[in-house]
Amino acid sequence: MVECVECNKEITEDEEICCEICGAPLCQECAVNGLCAACTELWIAEIDLENAENET
């Protein structure tokens, strides 16, 4: 059993979904987009930065 890094719910290895970037264990409910919250924030920030660079 492992804990989801987002909600701390205990999940079995069969139910575990890993974050596509950092590999953190996630439950099915928290892995909606395949990323943990920290990686989602970084991904969004990177997209925003790229958009800002393209506007100049």
N, C-alpha and C positions, 0 to 999 in steps of 0.2 A: 504494500500500500504506500502511496505517495500522497502529498498534499498539493492541491492546486495553489499556485503562487498568488492567485487573485482573490479567491474566496476561502482558502484554507480547508476546503472540503476534501475529505479523504477519498481517493479514487484508486481503483485497481490498475495494474499495469495495462490491462486490456482496454480500459476506458480512457487511459491517458493520451492526451494529444499534446505534442511538444510545440512550443513557439518556433516558428519557422526561422527566426533570426538567432535567438539566444539559446533555444532548446529547453526553456523552462517548462515544467509540467503544468498542464492546464486541464480542467474538466471540460466536458462538451459544452456546457452553458457559457463558459468564459472564453472559449476558443472560437468565437463566432467568425472572426476574420483571420484566424490562424496565428495571431500575434498576442503577446502579453501586453499589458497596459503601457509598460515602460518602452517597449519597442514600437508600439503604435504611436506614442508621442514623438519618438525620434523620427519615425517614418514620415509623420505629418509635418514635422518641423523641416525635414529635408525637402519635402515637396514644396513647402512654402518658400524656402530659400531658393530653390530652383526657379520657381515662378517669379520671385522678386528679381532674380538675376536676368531672366528672360525679358522682363519689362523694361530694363534699362538699356 
